[in-house]
Amino acid sequence: MIKLEKLNAADIAEVSNIAVRDDQVKFVGTAKEFLADRNKATHLHVVKHNNQVVGCFKIDIAYADSYDFCTEGSIGLRTFLIDAKQQGRGFGTLAVKALFLYLKEYYANYPRIYLTVNAKNPAARTCYQKAGFHETGEQYLGGAAGPQHIMYWDIK
């Protein structure tokens, strides 16, 4: 069973041990970088399977301040990753599907969530599409690893 939760102190050791494949680091960074990005606007969360941390993600409530394509008042999904040892088991798609209910419960006052997925990362793009994210048909060209597809989902 997949469950999403806010990161708490008890999860930090498990998150620190999340492995990121070398070919994915350019897209999501490392677990250490994930944990270092704590501030009022960036909310850190974990993905658990049977109470074991198998992934993590960030909800950025100030996403619209950094990205012109993000509509006013909307939020962003960043650094969504599943541990390299856990990939291929469907946890990514299940976690993204669980994200929709999670957003409706904890981020219901925001109209929409956006994300960008690198054009060189078709597996992630497919995961988001399968789960229910929609493409805007535009690309974000400011990413360090190249062009990115812009996707969204309406929370409200």
SEDO-364343 format. One record per residue: residue number from 0; residue in one letter; z, x, y of N, C-alpha, C, CB in turn. Coordinates in Angstrom, 2 decimals. Glycine has a CB too. Layout:
BEGIN
pos, code, n_up, n_east, n_north, ca_up, ca_east, ca_north, c_up, c_east, c_north, cb_up, cb_east, cb_north
NUM, A, Z, X, Y, Z, X, Y, Z, X, Y, Z, X, Y
...
This chain:
BEGIN
pos, code, n_up, n_east, n_north, ca_up, ca_east, ca_north, c_up, c_east, c_north, cb_up, cb_east, cb_north
0, M, 0.00, 0.83, -1.18, 0.00, 0.00, 0.00, 0.00, 0.88, 1.25, 1.21, -0.95, -0.01
1, I, -0.85, 0.56, 2.19, -0.95, 1.30, 3.44, -0.09, 0.62, 4.50, -2.42, 1.40, 3.92
2, K, 0.67, 1.43, 5.22, 1.52, 0.93, 6.30, 1.39, 1.86, 7.50, 3.00, 0.80, 5.83
3, L, 1.33, 1.29, 8.69, 1.27, 2.06, 9.92, 2.61, 1.94, 10.63, 0.10, 1.58, 10.84
4, E, 3.08, 3.05, 11.19, 4.36, 3.06, 11.90, 4.30, 4.05, 13.05, 5.51, 3.42, 10.95
5, K, 5.17, 3.82, 14.04, 5.35, 4.82, 15.09, 5.96, 6.06, 14.45, 6.24, 4.27, 16.26
6, L, 5.55, 7.21, 14.91, 6.13, 8.47, 14.43, 7.61, 8.49, 14.77, 5.40, 9.70, 15.04
7, N, 8.43, 8.86, 13.79, 9.85, 9.06, 14.07, 10.25, 10.44, 13.59, 10.72, 7.95, 13.39
8, A, 11.44, 10.86, 13.93, 11.90, 12.22, 13.63, 11.82, 12.54, 12.14, 13.33, 12.41, 14.11
9, A, 12.07, 11.55, 11.29, 12.04, 11.78, 9.84, 10.63, 12.07, 9.32, 12.61, 10.57, 9.12
10, D, 9.61, 11.69, 10.09, 8.22, 11.89, 9.66, 7.65, 13.25, 10.06, 7.35, 10.81, 10.24
11, I, 8.29, 13.94, 10.98, 7.70, 15.15, 11.57, 7.39, 16.22, 10.53, 8.63, 15.72, 12.62
12, A, 8.29, 16.45, 9.59, 8.04, 17.48, 8.57, 6.80, 17.13, 7.73, 9.28, 17.63, 7.65
13, E, 6.68, 15.86, 7.35, 5.51, 15.45, 6.55, 4.22, 15.56, 7.37, 5.68, 14.01, 6.05
14, V, 4.27, 15.17, 8.64, 3.09, 15.28, 9.49, 2.70, 16.75, 9.65, 3.33, 14.63, 10.88
15, S, 3.69, 17.62, 9.79, 3.42, 19.06, 9.92, 2.66, 19.63, 8.73, 4.72, 19.83, 10.10
16, N, 2.83, 18.99, 7.57, 2.18, 19.46, 6.35, 0.81, 18.84, 6.10, 3.06, 19.19, 5.18
17, I, 0.36, 17.97, 7.00, -0.97, 17.38, 6.84, -2.02, 18.47, 6.94, -1.22, 16.26, 7.90
18, A, -2.87, 18.52, 5.95, -3.96, 19.51, 5.93, -5.22, 18.87, 6.50, -4.21, 20.03, 4.48
19, V, -5.91, 19.63, 7.33, -7.18, 19.19, 7.90, -8.25, 20.14, 7.38, -7.14, 19.18, 9.47
20, R, -9.30, 19.55, 6.80, -10.39, 20.39, 6.29, -11.01, 21.19, 7.43, -11.47, 19.52, 5.60
21, D, -11.44, 22.42, 7.12, -12.01, 23.30, 8.13, -13.15, 22.64, 8.90, -12.50, 24.58, 7.48
22, D, -14.00, 21.87, 8.20, -15.14, 21.24, 8.86, -14.74, 20.02, 9.70, -16.17, 20.82, 7.83
23, Q, -13.47, 19.60, 9.63, -13.01, 18.45, 10.40, -12.14, 18.84, 11.60, -12.23, 17.52, 9.51
24, V, -11.67, 20.07, 11.62, -10.78, 20.51, 12.71, -11.45, 20.33, 14.07, -10.38, 21.99, 12.51
25, K, -12.74, 20.60, 14.16, -13.43, 20.48, 15.45, -13.46, 19.03, 15.95, -14.87, 21.01, 15.34
26, F, -13.29, 18.07, 15.05, -13.30, 16.66, 15.43, -11.90, 16.12, 15.76, -13.91, 15.84, 14.32
27, V, -10.89, 16.55, 15.01, -9.55, 15.96, 15.15, -8.44, 16.94, 15.49, -9.20, 15.26, 13.89
28, G, -8.70, 18.23, 15.41, -7.65, 19.21, 15.65, -6.76, 19.37, 14.44, -6.82, 18.80, 16.86
29, T, -5.59, 19.94, 14.66, -4.64, 20.22, 13.57, -3.41, 19.31, 13.70, -4.21, 21.71, 13.58
30, A, -2.63, 19.28, 12.65, -1.38, 18.51, 12.68, -0.45, 19.05, 13.76, -0.69, 18.54, 11.30
31, K, -0.41, 20.36, 13.93, 0.43, 20.98, 14.97, 0.00, 20.50, 16.36, 0.37, 22.53, 14.88
32, E, -1.31, 20.45, 16.60, -1.82, 19.97, 17.89, -1.49, 18.49, 18.08, -3.34, 20.19, 17.98
33, F, -1.60, 17.73, 17.01, -1.24, 16.30, 17.06, 0.20, 16.14, 17.55, -1.42, 15.64, 15.67
34, L, 1.12, 16.85, 16.94, 2.54, 16.73, 17.27, 2.85, 17.22, 18.68, 3.37, 17.49, 16.26
35, A, 2.06, 18.16, 19.19, 2.29, 18.71, 20.53, 1.86, 17.77, 21.64, 1.56, 20.03, 20.67
36, D, 1.09, 16.75, 21.32, 0.53, 15.86, 22.34, 1.40, 14.61, 22.54, -0.90, 15.44, 21.96
37, R, 2.64, 14.82, 22.91, 3.55, 13.70, 23.15, 3.75, 13.53, 24.66, 4.93, 13.92, 22.43
38, N, 3.50, 12.34, 25.13, 3.79, 12.00, 26.52, 3.89, 10.49, 26.63, 2.68, 12.57, 27.50
39, K, 4.15, 9.98, 27.82, 4.34, 8.54, 27.99, 3.10, 7.74, 27.65, 4.77, 8.23, 29.40
40, A, 1.92, 8.32, 27.86, 0.67, 7.58, 27.65, 0.11, 7.75, 26.25, -0.37, 8.03, 28.66
41, T, 0.55, 8.75, 25.52, 0.02, 9.01, 24.19, 1.10, 8.69, 23.15, -0.45, 10.49, 24.05
42, H, 0.86, 7.64, 22.39, 1.81, 7.19, 21.38, 1.37, 7.71, 20.01, 1.93, 5.64, 21.37
43, L, 2.24, 8.41, 19.33, 1.94, 8.99, 18.03, 2.38, 8.05, 16.91, 2.62, 10.37, 17.87
44, H, 1.51, 7.92, 15.90, 1.75, 7.01, 14.78, 1.41, 7.71, 13.47, 0.93, 5.70, 14.94
45, V, 1.95, 7.18, 12.38, 1.66, 7.71, 11.05, 1.05, 6.63, 10.16, 2.94, 8.28, 10.41
46, V, 0.30, 7.10, 9.19, -0.26, 6.26, 8.13, 0.52, 6.62, 6.87, -1.84, 6.48, 7.95
47, K, 1.10, 5.62, 6.23, 1.86, 5.88, 5.00, 1.26, 5.12, 3.83, 3.34, 5.49, 5.19
48, H, 1.31, 5.76, 2.68, 0.96, 5.12, 1.42, 2.17, 5.28, 0.51, -0.35, 5.75, 0.76
49, N, 2.73, 4.16, 0.09, 3.95, 4.18, -0.72, 5.03, 5.05, -0.07, 3.64, 4.70, -2.14
50, N, 5.23, 4.87, 1.22, 6.24, 5.56, 2.03, 6.02, 7.06, 2.18, 7.58, 5.34, 1.44
51, Q, 4.88, 7.58, 1.79, 4.54, 8.98, 1.98, 3.51, 9.07, 3.11, 3.99, 9.63, 0.65
52, V, 3.71, 9.98, 4.07, 2.75, 10.16, 5.16, 1.46, 10.74, 4.60, 3.34, 11.07, 6.27
53, V, 0.35, 10.02, 4.82, -0.97, 10.49, 4.37, -1.92, 10.68, 5.54, -1.57, 9.50, 3.37
54, G, -1.46, 10.34, 6.74, -2.32, 10.50, 7.91, -1.58, 10.20, 9.19, -3.54, 9.61, 7.79
55, C, -2.32, 10.31, 10.30, -1.72, 10.05, 11.60, -2.81, 9.69, 12.60, -0.90, 11.28, 12.08
56, F, -2.39, 9.15, 13.72, -3.32, 8.79, 14.79, -2.55, 8.62, 16.10, -4.10, 7.50, 14.44
57, K, -3.30, 8.62, 17.20, -2.73, 8.43, 18.53, -3.32, 7.17, 19.16, -2.99, 9.67, 19.42
58, I, -2.49, 6.46, 19.88, -2.94, 5.39, 20.75, -2.71, 5.89, 22.18, -2.18, 4.02, 20.46
59, D, -3.78, 5.96, 22.95, -3.73, 6.46, 24.31, -3.84, 5.28, 25.26, -4.87, 7.51, 24.58
60, I, -2.72, 4.92, 25.90, -2.73, 3.76, 26.79, -3.32, 4.09, 28.16, -1.32, 3.23, 26.95
61, A, -3.61, 5.36, 28.42, -4.26, 5.76, 29.67, -5.71, 6.20, 29.44, -3.47, 6.90, 30.34
62, Y, -6.28, 5.79, 28.35, -7.63, 6.19, 27.95, -8.66, 5.89, 29.05, -8.03, 5.48, 26.66
63, A, -8.53, 4.74, 29.69, -9.48, 4.34, 30.74, -9.45, 5.28, 31.93, -9.19, 2.92, 31.20
64, D, -8.34, 5.99, 32.13, -8.25, 6.95, 33.23, -9.13, 8.17, 32.99, -6.80, 7.38, 33.43
65, S, -9.41, 8.47, 31.73, -10.19, 9.67, 31.38, -11.63, 9.39, 31.00, -9.53, 10.37, 30.26
66, Y, -11.94, 8.17, 30.60, -13.27, 7.86, 30.08, -13.87, 6.66, 30.81, -13.22, 7.60, 28.57
67, D, -14.99, 6.89, 31.49, -15.66, 5.84, 32.26, -16.12, 4.67, 31.41, -16.83, 6.42, 32.99
68, F, -16.44, 4.91, 30.15, -16.94, 3.83, 29.29, -15.84, 2.86, 28.88, -17.60, 4.42, 28.06
69, C, -14.60, 3.26, 29.03, -13.46, 2.42, 28.63, -13.16, 1.43, 29.76, -12.20, 3.30, 28.31
70, T, -13.20, 0.15, 29.43, -12.95, -0.88, 30.44, -11.50, -0.83, 30.92, -13.28, -2.26, 29.88
71, E, -11.32, -1.19, 32.16, -9.99, -1.19, 32.79, -8.99, -1.95, 31.93, -10.06, -1.82, 34.19
72, G, -7.83, -1.33, 31.72, -6.76, -1.97, 30.96, -6.86, -1.80, 29.46, -6.74, -3.40, 31.28
73, S, -7.94, -1.19, 28.98, -8.10, -0.99, 27.53, -7.45, 0.32, 27.11, -9.59, -1.01, 27.14
74, I, -7.31, 0.50, 25.82, -6.66, 1.69, 25.26, -7.64, 2.45, 24.37, -5.40, 1.29, 24.46
75, G, -7.22, 3.62, 23.91, -8.08, 4.45, 23.07, -7.40, 4.89, 21.79, -8.55, 5.65, 23.83
76, L, -8.20, 5.03, 20.76, -7.75, 5.59, 19.48, -8.22, 7.04, 19.45, -8.32, 4.78, 18.24
77, R, -7.28, 7.94, 19.23, -7.61, 9.37, 19.21, -6.98, 10.04, 17.99, -7.14, 10.05, 20.51
78, T, -7.57, 11.13, 17.57, -7.03, 11.99, 16.52, -6.61, 11.19, 15.28, -5.85, 12.77, 17.04
79, F, -7.51, 10.36, 14.81, -7.24, 9.60, 13.58, -7.62, 10.49, 12.41, -8.05, 8.23, 13.55
80, L, -6.65, 10.82, 11.57, -6.96, 11.70, 10.44, -6.15, 11.36, 9.21, -6.73, 13.14, 10.81
81, I, -6.78, 11.60, 8.09, -6.13, 11.45, 6.78, -6.04, 12.83, 6.17, -6.93, 10.45, 5.84
82, D, -4.90, 13.14, 5.58, -4.66, 14.44, 4.95, -5.82, 14.79, 4.02, -3.32, 14.44, 4.17
83, A, -6.28, 16.03, 4.09, -7.41, 16.48, 3.28, -7.18, 16.23, 1.79, -7.67, 17.97, 3.52
84, K, -5.93, 16.36, 1.35, -5.61, 16.15, -0.07, -5.68, 14.68, -0.47, -4.22, 16.70, -0.38
85, Q, -5.67, 13.78, 0.51, -5.67, 12.34, 0.25, -7.02, 11.68, 0.51, -4.61, 11.68, 1.09
86, Q, -7.99, 12.44, 1.00, -9.28, 11.85, 1.34, -10.05, 11.46, 0.08, -10.10, 12.83, 2.17
87, G, -10.94, 10.49, 0.24, -11.74, 10.01, -0.87, -11.07, 8.92, -1.69, -12.07, 11.14, -1.76
88, R, -9.91, 8.47, -1.24, -9.17, 7.43, -1.96, -9.21, 6.09, -1.24, -7.71, 7.86, -2.16
89, G, -9.96, 6.03, -0.14, -10.08, 4.78, 0.61, -8.99, 4.56, 1.64, -10.08, 3.64, -0.33
90, F, -8.09, 5.53, 1.81, -6.98, 5.37, 2.74, -7.46, 5.24, 4.19, -6.03, 6.54, 2.62
91, G, -8.53, 5.94, 4.54, -9.05, 5.87, 5.91, -9.48, 4.47, 6.27, -10.22, 6.83, 6.08
92, T, -10.32, 3.87, 5.44, -10.80, 2.51, 5.70, -9.65, 1.51, 5.68, -11.87, 2.11, 4.67
93, L, -8.74, 1.65, 4.72, -7.59, 0.74, 4.65, -6.70, 0.88, 5.88, -6.77, 1.02, 3.39
94, A, -6.52, 2.11, 6.35, -5.69, 2.33, 7.54, -6.34, 1.74, 8.78, -5.44, 3.83, 7.74
95, V, -7.66, 1.88, 8.92, -8.33, 1.32, 10.09, -8.27, -0.21, 10.04, -9.81, 1.80, 10.16
96, K, -8.43, -0.79, 8.87, -8.30, -2.25, 8.75, -6.88, -2.69, 9.10, -8.67, -2.71, 7.31
97, A, -5.88, -1.94, 8.65, -4.48, -2.25, 8.98, -4.22, -2.08, 10.47, -3.52, -1.36, 8.17
98, L, -4.98, -1.21, 11.10, -4.82, -0.96, 12.52, -5.02, -2.23, 13.35, -5.80, 0.10, 12.97
99, F, -5.94, -3.09, 12.94, -6.22, -4.30, 13.70, -4.99, -5.20, 13.80, -7.38, -5.06, 13.08
100, L, -4.31, -5.43, 12.70, -3.08, -6.23, 12.73, -1.98, -5.52, 13.51, -2.60, -6.53, 11.30
101, Y, -1.91, -4.22, 13.35, -0.91, -3.40, 14.04, -1.10, -3.50, 15.56, -1.02, -1.93, 13.59
102, L, -2.36, -3.43, 16.00, -2.65, -3.54, 17.42, -2.29, -4.92, 17.95, -4.13, -3.26, 17.69
103, K, -2.60, -5.95, 17.18, -2.27, -7.32, 17.61, -0.75, -7.51, 17.74, -2.86, -8.35, 16.61
104, E, 0.00, -6.78, 16.93, 1.46, -6.89, 16.99, 2.08, -6.04, 18.10, 2.06, -6.50, 15.65
105, Y, 1.64, -4.79, 18.22, 2.30, -3.85, 19.12, 1.55, -3.55, 20.42, 2.54, -2.59, 18.41
106, Y, 0.28, -3.90, 20.49, -0.53, -3.61, 21.68, -1.31, -4.85, 22.13, -1.50, -2.44, 21.41
107, A, -0.72, -6.01, 21.93, -1.40, -7.28, 22.21, -1.69, -7.50, 23.69, -0.57, -8.42, 21.69
108, N, -1.02, -6.78, 24.57, -1.25, -6.95, 25.99, -2.46, -6.15, 26.49, -0.02, -6.55, 26.77
109, Y, -3.13, -5.44, 25.59, -4.35, -4.70, 25.94, -5.55, -5.46, 25.37, -4.30, -3.22, 25.39
110, P, -6.64, -5.57, 26.14, -7.77, -6.37, 25.68, -8.63, -5.72, 24.60, -8.63, -6.71, 26.84
111, R, -8.74, -4.40, 24.62, -9.71, -3.74, 23.75, -9.26, -2.31, 23.46, -11.10, -3.76, 24.39
112, I, -9.67, -1.81, 22.30, -9.45, -0.41, 21.95, -10.81, 0.26, 21.76, -8.56, -0.27, 20.66
113, Y, -10.92, 1.47, 22.29, -12.13, 2.27, 22.17, -11.85, 3.52, 21.36, -12.69, 2.64, 23.56
114, L, -12.91, 4.10, 20.83, -12.84, 5.41, 20.21, -14.21, 6.05, 20.33, -12.39, 5.31, 18.71
115, T, -14.23, 7.35, 20.16, -15.51, 8.05, 20.03, -15.49, 8.75, 18.69, -15.75, 9.06, 21.22
116, V, -16.64, 8.78, 18.06, -16.76, 9.48, 16.78, -17.99, 10.37, 16.87, -16.87, 8.47, 15.58
117, N, -17.80, 11.61, 16.51, -18.85, 12.61, 16.66, -20.08, 12.25, 15.84, -18.34, 13.97, 16.27
118, A, -21.24, 12.47, 16.43, -22.51, 12.20, 15.74, -22.66, 13.06, 14.48, -23.68, 12.44, 16.68
119, K, -21.94, 14.18, 14.42, -22.00, 15.07, 13.25, -20.95, 14.69, 12.20, -21.79, 16.53, 13.69
120, N, -20.31, 13.54, 12.38, -19.26, 13.10, 11.47, -19.58, 11.70, 10.93, -17.88, 13.11, 12.18
121, P, -20.67, 11.59, 10.14, -21.10, 10.27, 9.67, -20.09, 9.57, 8.77, -22.40, 10.40, 8.94
122, A, -19.27, 10.32, 8.05, -18.28, 9.68, 7.18, -17.26, 8.90, 8.02, -17.55, 10.74, 6.31
123, A, -16.82, 9.48, 9.12, -15.86, 8.79, 9.98, -16.52, 7.57, 10.63, -15.32, 9.74, 11.07
124, R, -17.74, 7.73, 11.07, -18.46, 6.61, 11.70, -18.57, 5.44, 10.72, -19.87, 7.06, 12.17
125, T, -18.94, 5.74, 9.49, -19.05, 4.71, 8.46, -17.71, 4.04, 8.20, -19.60, 5.31, 7.16
126, C, -16.65, 4.83, 8.18, -15.29, 4.28, 7.97, -14.96, 3.27, 9.06, -14.24, 5.43, 7.95
127, Y, -15.20, 3.63, 10.31, -14.90, 2.72, 11.42, -15.78, 1.47, 11.37, -15.10, 3.43, 12.77
128, Q, -17.05, 1.64, 11.02, -17.96, 0.49, 10.91, -17.51, -0.46, 9.80, -19.41, 0.96, 10.66
129, K, -17.20, 0.10, 8.64, -16.76, -0.71, 7.50, -15.51, -1.52, 7.84, -16.49, 0.18, 6.28
130, A, -14.63, -0.91, 8.59, -13.37, -1.57, 8.93, -13.55, -2.67, 9.96, -12.38, -0.54, 9.44
131, G, -14.59, -2.57, 10.81, -14.82, -3.64, 11.77, -15.02, -3.22, 13.22, -13.71, -4.55, 11.73
132, F, -15.04, -1.91, 13.50, -15.33, -1.47, 14.85, -16.81, -1.72, 15.16, -14.99, 0.04, 15.03
133, H, -17.10, -1.97, 16.42, -18.47, -2.23, 16.89, -18.95, -1.05, 17.73, -18.54, -3.54, 17.72
134, E, -20.24, -0.78, 17.68, -20.81, 0.28, 18.51, -21.30, -0.29, 19.83, -21.96, 0.99, 17.77
135, T, -21.14, 0.48, 20.89, -21.64, 0.05, 22.19, -23.13, 0.34, 22.31, -20.88, 0.76, 23.32
136, G, -23.65, 1.22, 21.46, -25.05, 1.64, 21.55, -25.23, 2.82, 22.49, -25.91, 0.49, 22.01
137, E, -24.13, 3.28, 23.07, -24.16, 4.43, 23.98, -23.46, 5.61, 23.33, -23.51, 4.08, 25.33
138, Q, -23.68, 6.78, 23.92, -23.00, 7.97, 23.45, -22.21, 8.61, 24.58, -24.01, 8.97, 22.87
139, Y, -21.09, 9.21, 24.20, -20.29, 10.02, 25.11, -20.76, 11.45, 24.92, -18.74, 9.86, 24.85
140, L, -21.15, 12.10, 26.01, -21.73, 13.44, 25.90, -20.77, 14.54, 26.34, -22.98, 13.51, 26.73
141, G, -19.53, 14.20, 26.63, -18.57, 15.18, 27.12, -17.71, 15.82, 26.05, -17.70, 14.56, 28.11
142, G, -17.98, 15.56, 24.80, -17.15, 16.12, 23.73, -17.45, 17.59, 23.47, -17.35, 15.33, 22.46
143, A, -16.44, 18.34, 23.13, -16.58, 19.77, 22.87, -17.45, 20.07, 21.65, -15.22, 20.40, 22.69
144, A, -17.53, 19.12, 20.70, -18.29, 19.35, 19.47, -19.62, 18.59, 19.47, -17.46, 18.93, 18.26
145, G, -20.07, 18.13, 20.64, -21.37, 17.46, 20.72, -21.26, 15.97, 20.98, -22.14, 17.68, 19.46
146, P, -22.43, 15.29, 20.98, -22.47, 13.86, 21.29, -21.61, 13.01, 20.36, -23.90, 13.37, 21.24
147, Q, -21.07, 11.94, 20.93, -20.20, 11.05, 20.17, -20.62, 9.60, 20.38, -18.73, 11.25, 20.58
148, H, -20.57, 8.84, 19.30, -20.83, 7.40, 19.37, -19.59, 6.73, 19.95, -21.19, 6.82, 17.95
149, I, -19.81, 5.76, 20.82, -18.71, 5.00, 21.42, -18.57, 3.69, 20.65, -18.95, 4.74, 22.95
150, M, -17.35, 3.43, 20.19, -17.07, 2.23, 19.41, -15.88, 1.50, 20.01, -16.82, 2.57, 17.93
151, Y, -15.76, 0.21, 19.70, -14.67, -0.59, 20.24, -14.31, -1.72, 19.29, -15.04, -1.14, 21.61
152, W, -13.16, -2.30, 19.55, -12.73, -3.52, 18.86, -11.88, -4.32, 19.85, -11.92, -3.19, 17.52
153, D, -12.12, -5.62, 19.91, -11.38, -6.49, 20.81, -10.04, -6.87, 20.20, -12.20, -7.75, 21.13
154, I, -8.96, -6.51, 20.90, -7.61, -6.82, 20.43, -7.29, -8.29, 20.68, -6.57, -5.92, 21.11
155, K, -7.66, -8.75, 21.85, -7.37, -10.15, 22.22, -8.48, -11.06, 21.78, -7.17, -10.29, 23.73
